[in-house]
Amino acid sequence: MNESSPKQDASSGNAPGTTHFGFRDVPVGEKQKLVGQVFSSVARNYDLMNDLMSLGIHRVWKRYFVGTCQVKRGDRVLDLAGGTGDIALLLRDRVGQAGSIVLGDINGAMLRVGRDRMTDAGKVAGFEYVQLNAEKLPFPDASFDLVTIAFGLRNVTDKDAALREMFRVLKVGGQARVLEFSEVKSDWFKPIYDFHSFQVLPRLGRLFANDADSYQYLAESIRKHPPQDELKGMMQAAGFSRCEYRNLSGGIVAIHTGYKV
Ligand code: SAM
């Protein structure tokens, strides 16, 4: 995969039976495998690269995301696409000893890094690790008080199915929250953001993780992700009520919230 300029993202919509993997159209059945290869490749350097690429700002977004979730001590929480456990670790303090967190991810390598990291930090009790596909959750209806997914939905092939599953496993009164890259709002910032995405990120990937392609995919997948209002509509279609979103850092990321009533 070669580096591309943002202008190459001219395609909109997909041919029948295909979906996007970054700016490429691929058969629907292939995307999961390709995304799996990306995260198996980045797992070891994932946390370092997040800090480098965002200059540590991802930590602020994640703190705000967890700090503003509707959750209380004793709650049972599902963190989907939980990866190396940033969100789960922050949630731990909010649910306390009486609560529990299921960290679910499709990728065994990411889950292993997460579990090792938590174990090294002495955080063992109250966590469960489940290898799963967000499109088809292995939990009964109404199992969780809160369901979160941070920087994960973008990578899921059938996002509508994942949202419907999030709705299904929530208890009535529960909240779903999505933290994801979104559409930058200010025109003056867009060229700077594009330069960072398409010129800086793949080079950082090559330099620090010997992997430019995965970071090229990151930049492209952000451009293909449904923007704020579209994602809000998808959440409503999945059954959520009182859906709303909040932009952070001018729309670089957005937090979407919905409730099961
Ligand atoms: N939530 C973590 C964070 O904020 O640092 C990790 C986010 S990482 C960018 C995206 C994660 O989504 C990866 O760990 C990947 O394996 C996972 N993922 C991708 N497709 C998935 C799916 N269909 N079901 C569950 N997890 C998935």
Boltz pocket constraint, residues with backbone or C-beta under 6 A from the ligand:
constraints:
  - pocket:
      binder: B
      contacts: [[A, 35], [A, 39], [A, 80], [A, 81], [A, 82], [A, 83], [A, 84], [A, 85], [A, 86], [A, 87], [A, 104], [A, 105], [A, 106], [A, 107], [A, 110], [A, 132], [A, 133], [A, 134], [A, 135], [A, 149], [A, 150], [A, 151], [A, 152], [A, 155], [A, 156], [A, 157]]
      max_distance: 6.0
